[in-house]
Amino acid sequence: MKRYKLYGAVCAVAGLAQSPAFALENGTSSYPSGIMTVMSGLLGGPGTYIYSYNKFEDMTSLRDGGGNSSPQGANGGVQAHALRAVHVFETPTILGGNIAIQGAVPYVDGTLHLPSFGLSGGGRGLGDPLFGVLVGWASPHYFQTVELDIVAPWGSYDKTRLFNPGNNVTSLYLAYAFTWMPLQQLELSSKINLNYSSVNAATQYQSGVQLTADYGVNYHINQNWLVGVGGYLNTQLNDDKINGQSAFGDGHRTNELTMGPQVGYATQKWGAVLHWQHQIYARNAAYGNTLWLNAYIKF
């Protein structure tokens, strides 16, 4: 069980460098999709953890509801870096599960280019911070965590900018994460997240409720190394709205699927995971590639 605890700490329940908010908003979410792909259901043992999350995203196009590039030639990039602190309590417990609290603050630097409209712009600054509560349970072959978080609209935002580090909305999300070890070295993990966003007071735009499932299939080579594949599936359950009406006539619902390789290394006190994810399917979303480099240290 020692090996599982090490890797669970690397990517224990998320909240950090968030997705960008564009001027058109386009169903953006405060949840950093694709980050929980290694030992997703395992909450680390009692103690304090500091995490560093680093995201490098290359957006080669924006896709409409039919999967076509729209507007033509649109592209951009995002660098996001976040620090997250988690404290897991030894007592009290809930039905045998350990309780934890967390907080995270991201810094986001991004650009967006819309050459067909003659528009180009960027923004950098602090993103929206996250605060949350978690409860985790562990057994020899199955680990699970439930999480409730709030993302506050405190990040840098200006409705006249093409790209914003913050979303200017309050977001709530409820998540269930699990890790199943059907074989000693084989890991199947997922974090399933339901995200609700309030109305953006500056634009009267409200993104629909999003259901995101991060996933990972990993092979633990030994107590320190793992390799695998991971990504996320994202779908929107109801329409985006502007002034209470369906946005752009069709509700502008987001659907995405990503996949890519990952490798991780960990000791009892620190560890890191490198992920690369390629956008396989994108509707009303950005299309491109993302590289994640995440690390932790336990005190």
MARVOTOR-433305 format. One record per atom (N, C-alpha, C): residue in one letter; y, z, x. Coordinates in steps of 0.05 Angstrom, whole numbers, padded with zeros to 5 digits, always signed. Example, Ala and Ser with C-alpha at 12.3 -4.5 7.8 and 13.67 -1.06 7.14 Angstrom:
REM residues 2
A-00114+00156+00264A-00090+00156+00246A-00066+00156+00264S-00045+00142+00257S-00021+00143+00273S+00001+00157+00258
REM end
This chain:
REM residues 299
M-00024+00000+00017M+00000+00000+00000M+00025+00000+00017K+00023+00008+00042K+00046+00008+00060K+00059-00019+00062R+00043-00040+00065R+00054-00067+00068R+00071-00074+00043Y+00062-00068+00020Y+00076-00075-00005Y+00103-00061-00006K+00104-00036+00002K+00129-00021+00001K+00150-00033+00019L+00141-00043+00042L+00160-00055+00061L+00174-00079+00048Y+00158-00097+00037Y+00169-00122+00027Y+00184-00117+00000G+00175-00098-00015G+00189-00092-00039G+00218-00083-00034A+00222-00069-00012A+00249-00060-00005A+00267-00083+00003V+00256-00105+00013V+00272-00127+00021V+00288-00139-00002C+00275-00142-00024C+00289-00155-00047C+00288-00138-00072A+00287-00112-00070A+00286-00095-00093A+00309-00101-00111V+00307-00093-00136V+00322-00104-00158V+00350-00112-00152A+00358-00136-00162A+00381-00149-00151A+00408-00142-00163G+00428-00153-00154G+00454-00153-00165G+00473-00158-00142L+00485-00178-00138L+00500-00183-00114L+00516-00208-00117A+00514-00226-00097A+00532-00249-00095A+00527-00267-00118Q+00546-00269-00136Q+00541-00282-00161Q+00548-00311-00162S+00539-00324-00183S+00545-00353-00187S+00575-00357-00190P+00585-00380-00182P+00614-00385-00184P+00623-00389-00213A+00648-00383-00219A+00659-00390-00245A+00678-00413-00241F+00672-00435-00254F+00689-00459-00252F+00711-00458-00274A+00731-00475-00271A+00751-00476-00292A+00739-00484-00319L+00719-00501-00319L+00706-00509-00344L+00684-00490-00352E+00677-00470-00335E+00659-00448-00340E+00630-00457-00342N+00623-00476-00360N+00597-00488-00359N+00574-00468-00359G+00575-00447-00375G+00553-00429-00377G+00546-00413-00352T+00566-00409-00335T+00560-00394-00310T+00552-00365-00317S+00537-00354-00299S+00525-00327-00303S+00532-00309-00280S+00533-00283-00285S+00538-00264-00264S+00513-00257-00249Y+00490-00266-00259Y+00464-00261-00245Y+00459-00281-00224P+00453-00272-00199P+00448-00291-00177P+00419-00302-00178S+00415-00322-00194S+00388-00333-00199S+00374-00340-00173G+00348-00333-00171G+00331-00341-00149G+00330-00321-00127I+00342-00297-00130I+00342-00278-00108I+00318-00260-00107M+00304-00256-00130M+00282-00237-00132M+00256-00252-00131T+00247-00260-00108T+00223-00276-00105T+00202-00263-00087V+00207-00239-00078V+00188-00225-00061V+00185-00196-00071M+00160-00188-00078M+00155-00161-00088M+00176-00152-00108S+00180-00169-00128S+00202-00165-00147S+00199-00139-00163G+00175-00131-00169G+00171-00108-00186G+00170-00081-00172L+00172-00081-00146L+00169-00056-00131L+00196-00043-00124L+00201-00020-00135L+00224-00004-00128L+00216+00013-00103G+00232+00013-00083G+00226+00028-00058G+00222+00058-00064G+00210+00072-00045G+00206+00101-00048G+00232+00116-00047P+00232+00142-00052P+00256+00158-00052P+00272+00155-00026G+00298+00152-00029G+00315+00148-00006G+00339+00130-00012T+00355+00124+00008T+00379+00107+00005T+00375+00081+00020Y+00381+00059+00007Y+00378+00033+00019Y+00405+00018+00019I+00410+00004+00040I+00433-00014+00041I+00423-00042+00045Y+00432-00060+00028Y+00423-00088+00028Y+00446-00106+00035S+00440-00128+00049S+00459-00149+00055S+00447-00175+00043Y+00463-00188+00026Y+00454-00213+00014Y+00473-00235+00022N+00462-00258+00030N+00479-00280+00040N+00468-00306+00029K+00486-00319+00014K+00478-00344+00000K+00495-00367+00010F+00482-00390+00015F+00495-00414+00024F+00486-00437+00006E+00503-00446-00012E+00496-00466-00032E+00511-00492-00027D+00496-00514-00027D+00507-00540-00025D+00503-00554-00051M+00525-00558-00066M+00524-00571-00092M+00529-00601-00088T+00509-00618-00092T+00512-00646-00087T+00521-00661-00112S+00519-00648-00135S+00528-00660-00160S+00529-00640-00182L+00542-00647-00204L+00541-00631-00229L+00526-00649-00249R+00508-00636-00265R+00492-00651-00284R+00499-00644-00313D+00499-00665-00330D+00505-00661-00358D+00479-00655-00373G+00481-00654-00400G+00458-00647-00416G+00435-00666-00414G+00440-00691-00405G+00419-00710-00401G+00408-00711-00373G+00419-00695-00356G+00410-00695-00328G+00425-00715-00311N+00446-00728-00321N+00461-00747-00306N+00484-00734-00291S+00491-00746-00268S+00514-00736-00253S+00540-00740-00270S+00553-00718-00275S+00578-00719-00291S+00595-00695-00286P+00620-00699-00277P+00632-00725-00272P+00622-00737-00246Q+00624-00764-00244Q+00613-00778-00221Q+00626-00768-00195G+00610-00764-00175G+00620-00757-00148G+00626-00727-00145A+00622-00711-00165A+00628-00683-00163A+00610-00669-00142N+00622-00652-00126N+00606-00638-00106N+00621-00612-00098G+00608-00595-00083G+00621-00571-00074G+00603-00554-00058G+00612-00530-00052G+00596-00511-00036G+00604-00483-00041V+00586-00464-00037V+00591-00436-00041V+00578-00420-00018Q+00594-00402-00007Q+00583-00381+00010Q+00589-00354-00004A+00568-00338-00007A+00572-00312-00020A+00557-00291-00004H+00571-00269+00001H+00560-00247+00017H+00564-00221+00001A+00544-00204+00000A+00546-00180-00016A+00533-00157-00002L+00545-00133-00006L+00532-00108+00003L+00524-00093-00022R+00501-00081-00021R+00490-00067-00044R+00478-00041-00035A+00484-00019-00049A+00473+00007-00042A+00455+00016-00065V+00432+00026-00059V+00413+00036-00079V+00403+00063-00070H+00403+00082-00088H+00391+00108-00083H+00369+00114-00103V+00345+00118-00092V+00322+00124-00108V+00316+00154-00107F+00316+00167-00130F+00312+00196-00132F+00282+00203-00132E+00276+00225-00120E+00248+00235-00121E+00242+00248-00147T+00261+00264-00157T+00259+00276-00184T+00287+00275-00197P+00288+00276-00223P+00266+00275-00242P+00254+00247-00244T+00232+00245-00259T+00219+00220-00264T+00219+00214-00294I+00215+00189-00301I+00212+00181-00329I+00184+00169-00333L+00167+00183-00348L+00139+00175-00352L+00126+00168-00326G+00132+00183-00305G+00120+00179-00279G+00134+00159-00261G+00156+00147-00271G+00171+00127-00256G+00195+00139-00243N+00201+00130-00218N+00225+00139-00204N+00250+00126-00215I+00272+00142-00215I+00298+00133-00224I+00315+00126-00200A+00331+00104-00203A+00349+00096-00182A+00376+00087-00194I+00397+00090-00178I+00423+00079-00186I+00432+00060-00164Q+00449+00040-00172Q+00457+00020-00153Q+00486+00011-00158G+00498+00000-00137G+00524-00013-00139G+00526-00035-00118A+00539-00057-00125A+00541-00079-00107A+00569-00092-00110V+00580-00102-00087V+00605-00116-00087V+00602-00142-00071P+00607-00165-00083P+00605-00191-00069P+00631-00201-00059Y+00630-00218-00038Y+00653-00234-00029Y+00644-00263-00031V+00661-00279-00045V+00653-00307-00051V+00674-00326-00040D+00665-00347-00028D+00683-00368-00018D+00671-00395-00026G+00686-00410-00043G+00674-00435-00053G+00695-00457-00057T+00685-00481-00058T+00702-00505-00064T+00688-00522-00084L+00704-00538-00099L+00694-00557-00118L+00711-00582-00117H+00699-00605-00116H+00713-00631-00114H+00705-00648-00137L+00724-00658-00152L+00720-00676-00175L+00736-00702-00169P+00726-00719-00152P+00741-00743-00143P+00748-00762-00166S+00731-00763-00186S+00737-00782-00208S+00761-00773-00224F+00769-00747-00222F+00793-00737-00235F+00815-00732-00215G+00810-00738-00189G+00830-00732-00169G+00835-00703-00165L+00815-00686-00170L+00818-00657-00168L+00801-00646-00146S+00811-00626-00132S+00797-00612-00111S+00809-00585-00107G+00792-00565-00105G+00803-00538-00102G+00782-00518-00093G+00791-00495-00085G+00773-00474-00076G+00785-00447-00082G+00769-00427-00077G+00778-00399-00081G+00760-00381-00065R+00772-00359-00056R+00757-00340-00041R+00768-00312-00047G+00750-00293-00046G+00759-00265-00051G+00735-00249-00062L+00741-00225-00069L+00720-00207-00080L+00711-00217-00107G+00685-00217-00111G+00673-00224-00137G+00671-00199-00155D+00658-00203-00177D+00655-00181-00197D+00634-00161-00188P+00641-00135-00187P+00621-00114-00178P+00601-00108-00199L+00578-00098-00190L+00556-00092-00208L+00549-00062-00205F+00541-00049-00227F+00532-00022-00228F+00508-00020-00246G+00488-00005-00238G+00464-00005-00254G+00445+00019-00250V+00426+00021-00267V+00405+00041-00267V+00378+00027-00268L+00359+00038-00253L+00332+00026-00252L+00311+00048-00254V+00287+00040-00264V+00264+00058-00264V+00240+00042-00255G+00225+00052-00235G+00203+00037-00225G+00177+00053-00225W+00155+00039-00230W+00128+00050-00230W+00111+00035-00211A+00092+00049-00199A+00074+00036-00179A+00045+00045-00184S+00027+00026-00181S-00002+00031-00181S-00014+00014-00158P-00039+00017-00151P-00050+00004-00128P-00046-00027-00128H-00047-00039-00152H-00046-00068-00152H-00024-00080-00170Y-00008-00062-00183Y+00012-00072-00202Y+00037-00054-00200F+00060-00067-00196F+00085-00053-00194F+00104-00064-00214Q+00121-00047-00226Q+00139-00056-00247Q+00165-00040-00247T+00186-00053-00254T+00213-00041-00255T+00228-00050-00279V+00242-00032-00292V+00261-00040-00313V+00289-00034-00303E+00309-00049-00312E+00336-00047-00301E+00357-00053-00323L+00378-00038-00322L+00401-00042-00340L+00426-00042-00323D+00442-00064-00324D+00466-00066-00307D+00490-00075-00323I+00513-00069-00312I+00538-00079-00322I+00554-00092-00299V+00565-00115-00304V+00582-00129-00284V+00610-00128-00295A+00628-00116-00280A+00656-00112-00288A+00673-00136-00280P+00693-00144-00297P+00710-00167-00292P+00733-00161-00273W+00726-00152-00249W+00747-00143-00230W+00751-00162-00207G+00735-00183-00206G+00737-00202-00184G+00761-00220-00186S+00767-00234-00164S+00790-00252-00163S+00786-00275-00182Y+00806-00279-00200Y+00804-00300-00221Y+00832-00310-00228D+00834-00336-00232D+00859-00349-00241D+00850-00373-00257K+00856-00374-00283K+00846-00396-00299K+00856-00424-00291T+00877-00425-00274T+00887-00451-00265T+00871-00461-00241R+00854-00444-00228R+00839-00453-00205R+00814-00468-00214L+00806-00487-00197L+00782-00502-00203L+00757-00486-00197F+00759-00467-00179F+00736-00450-00171F+00746-00421-00170N+00731-00402-00181N+00738-00374-00180N+00715-00357-00170P+00721-00338-00152P+00701-00319-00144P+00691-00300-00166G+00709-00293-00185G+00702-00276-00207G+00699-00293-00233N+00686-00281-00253N+00681-00295-00278N+00700-00287-00300N+00715-00264-00297N+00734-00255-00317N+00720-00248-00343V+00695-00239-00342V+00681-00230-00366V+00665-00205-00358T+00659-00189-00378T+00641-00167-00375T+00613-00176-00381S+00594-00172-00364S+00567-00181-00368S+00548-00157-00369L+00528-00158-00386L+00507-00138-00388L+00481-00153-00384Y+00463-00140-00368Y+00437-00152-00368Y+00415-00131-00366L+00393-00139-00380L+00369-00122-00381L+00346-00138-00368A+00331-00125-00351A+00311-00140-00335A+00285-00124-00334Y+00263-00139-00333Y+00237-00129-00327Y+00225-00144-00303A+00217-00130-00283A+00206-00143-00259A+00178-00133-00254F+00160-00150-00245F+00133-00142-00238F+00123-00155-00213T+00103-00142-00200T+00088-00153-00178T+00059-00147-00183W+00043-00167-00182W+00014-00164-00186W+00000-00173-00160M-00018-00156-00150M-00034-00163-00126M-00063-00168-00134P-00070-00191-00144P-00097-00196-00153P-00117-00195-00130L-00107-00202-00106L-00123-00200-00081L-00107-00184-00061Q-00120-00174-00040Q-00106-00156-00022Q-00081-00169-00009Q-00083-00195-00003Q-00061-00208+00011Q-00045-00228-00007L-00053-00231-00032L-00039-00249-00050L-00021-00234-00069E+00004-00243-00071E+00024-00231-00088E+00035-00250-00108L+00036-00242-00133L+00049-00257-00155L+00072-00240-00166S+00096-00250-00164S+00119-00233-00172S+00139-00249-00190S+00153-00234-00207S+00174-00246-00223S+00193-00224-00232K+00218-00232-00235K+00238-00215-00248K+00249-00231-00272I+00247-00220-00296I+00256-00234-00320I+00281-00220-00330N+00302-00235-00332N+00328-00223-00336N+00342-00236-00361L+00352-00219-00379L+00368-00228-00402L+00397-00221-00398N+00414-00241-00398N+00442-00237-00391N+00461-00244-00414Y+00478-00225-00421Y+00499-00229-00442Y+00526-00227-00429S+00544-00246-00436S+00571-00246-00425S+00591-00245-00448S+00613-00230-00444S+00634-00228-00464S+00651-00253-00464V+00670-00254-00482V+00690-00276-00483V+00709-00274-00459N+00715-00296-00446N+00735-00297-00426N+00762-00297-00440A+00777-00275-00437A+00803-00272-00451A+00823-00293-00443A+00820-00304-00419A+00840-00324-00409A+00835-00351-00420T+00811-00358-00428T+00804-00385-00437T+00791-00386-00465Q+00784-00362-00476Q+00769-00360-00501Q+00742-00374-00500Y+00731-00376-00476Y+00705-00388-00472Y+00684-00366-00470Q+00661-00369-00483Q+00639-00350-00481Q+00614-00365-00474S+00602-00358-00452S+00576-00370-00444S+00554-00358-00461G+00534-00374-00468G+00512-00365-00484G+00494-00346-00469V+00476-00333-00484V+00457-00314-00472V+00437-00330-00455Q+00433-00321-00430Q+00415-00335-00412Q+00390-00318-00406L+00368-00332-00404L+00342-00320-00397L+00334-00332-00370T+00332-00316-00350T+00325-00325-00323T+00300-00311-00313A+00282-00327-00302A+00258-00316-00290A+00256-00324-00261D+00263-00306-00242D+00257-00311-00214D+00227-00308-00210Y+00216-00323-00191Y+00187-00322-00187Y+00180-00326-00158G+00157-00316-00149G+00148-00319-00122G+00118-00317-00121V+00106-00334-00105V+00077-00333-00099V+00076-00330-00068N+00066-00307-00058N+00068-00301-00030N+00041-00293-00018Y+00037-00300+00007Y+00013-00292+00022Y+00021-00273+00044H+00011-00248+00044H+00017-00228+00064H-00001-00231+00087I+00009-00242+00109I-00007-00248+00133I-00017-00222+00146N+00001-00202+00148N-00006-00176+00158N+00014-00156+00147Q+00017-00133+00159Q+00035-00113+00149Q+00064-00120+00153N+00070-00140+00169N+00098-00146+00175N+00107-00174+00164W+00089-00193+00164W+00097-00221+00157W+00086-00230+00130L+00102-00246+00116L+00092-00260+00092L+00104-00288+00092V+00090-00306+00078V+00100-00333+00073V+00094-00339+00044G+00110-00357+00032G+00105-00364+00004G+00124-00385-00006V+00124-00388-00033V+00143-00405-00047V+00155-00389-00069G+00180-00396-00075G+00195-00382-00096G+00218-00398-00107G+00229-00388-00128G+00252-00401-00141G+00259-00388-00167Y+00269-00403-00186Y+00276-00391-00212Y+00275-00412-00234L+00271-00402-00258L+00272-00418-00283L+00294-00405-00300N+00313-00421-00308N+00336-00411-00324N+00339-00428-00349T+00341-00414-00372T+00345-00428-00397T+00365-00413-00414Q+00380-00426-00430Q+00401-00414-00447Q+00392-00412-00475L+00394-00389-00488L+00383-00384-00514L+00401-00392-00537N+00427-00393-00533N+00446-00401-00554N+00469-00416-00541D+00487-00427-00558D+00508-00444-00548D+00530-00429-00534D+00542-00443-00514D+00569-00435-00505D+00588-00439-00528K+00609-00423-00528K+00629-00425-00550K+00657-00425-00539I+00675-00440-00552I+00703-00439-00547I+00717-00433-00573N+00733-00411-00573N+00745-00402-00598N+00725-00399-00621G+00701-00390-00614G+00681-00385-00634G+00665-00409-00643Q+00671-00433-00632Q+00658-00458-00640Q+00641-00468-00617S+00619-00482-00623S+00601-00492-00602S+00617-00510-00582A+00614-00504-00557A+00629-00518-00536A+00620-00547-00533F+00639-00565-00531F+00635-00594-00525F+00617-00607-00546G+00615-00596-00569G+00599-00608-00591G+00570-00603-00591D+00558-00599-00567D+00529-00595-00565D+00521-00567-00555G+00541-00550-00551G+00535-00523-00542G+00532-00519-00513H+00530-00542-00498H+00530-00541-00469H+00511-00521-00457R+00486-00522-00466R+00465-00503-00457R+00455-00510-00429T+00452-00489-00413T+00443-00493-00385T+00413-00490-00384N+00400-00508-00368N+00371-00506-00362N+00367-00514-00333E+00352-00498-00318E+00348-00503-00290E+00320-00495-00280L+00311-00509-00259L+00286-00501-00246L+00290-00507-00216T+00284-00487-00199T+00285-00490-00170T+00259-00481-00157M+00254-00491-00133M+00230-00483-00118M+00235-00488-00088G+00222-00472-00072G+00225-00476-00043G+00209-00455-00027P+00206-00459-00001P+00191-00441+00016P+00207-00416+00023Q+00192-00395+00031Q+00205-00371+00040Q+00187-00356+00060V+00200-00341+00077V+00185-00325+00097V+00199-00298+00100G+00183-00277+00105G+00195-00251+00107G+00182-00235+00129Y+00197-00216+00140Y+00188-00197+00160Y+00199-00170+00154A+00183-00149+00158A+00193-00122+00152A+00179-00101+00169T+00193-00079+00174T+00181-00055+00185T+00186-00033+00165Q+00180-00008+00173Q+00184+00014+00154Q+00214+00019+00149K+00231+00011+00167K+00259+00018+00165K+00278-00005+00159W+00269-00030+00165W+00287-00052+00160W+00270-00077+00156G+00282-00098+00145G+00268-00123+00139G+00287-00145+00131A+00276-00169+00130A+00293-00192+00122A+00275-00214+00110V+00287-00229+00092V+00273-00252+00079V+00291-00276+00080L+00280-00299+00087L+00295-00324+00087L+00283-00342+00065H+00300-00351+00046H+00291-00369+00025H+00306-00395+00026W+00293-00417+00020W+00306-00443+00015W+00297-00453-00011Q+00316-00460-00029Q+00309-00469-00056Q+00322-00495-00063H+00306-00513-00073H+00316-00540-00081H+00317-00542-00112Q+00338-00553-00122Q+00341-00557-00151Q+00323-00580-00159I+00303-00574-00175I+00284-00595-00185I+00294-00606-00212Y+00305-00589-00228Y+00314-00597-00255Y+00340-00582-00261A+00360-00597-00271A+00385-00585-00278A+00398-00599-00302R+00405-00584-00322R+00419-00594-00345R+00443-00576-00350N+00467-00588-00351N+00492-00573-00354N+00494-00552-00332A+00488-00560-00308A+00488-00542-00285A+00493-00557-00259A+00499-00542-00238A+00501-00554-00211A+00474-00562-00201Y+00473-00583-00184Y+00449-00593-00172Y+00452-00593-00142G+00432-00582-00127G+00434-00582-00098G+00413-00564-00086N+00421-00551-00064N+00403-00535-00048N+00416-00508-00042T+00400-00487-00040T+00410-00461-00033T+00393-00448-00012L+00407-00435+00007L+00393-00420+00028L+00402-00391+00025W+00382-00373+00023W+00387-00344+00022W+00377-00331+00047L+00393-00313+00058L+00384-00295+00080L+00391-00267+00072N+00371-00251+00066N+00374-00224+00055N+00361-00204+00074A+00373-00181+00077A+00362-00160+00094A+00368-00132+00083Y+00353-00113+00093Y+00357-00085+00084Y+00352-00066+00107I+00363-00042+00104I+00357-00020+00121I+00354+00005+00104K+00335+00022+00110K+00330+00046+00095K+00339+00070+00112F+00352+00089+00098F+00361+00114+00111F+00344+00137+00102
REM end
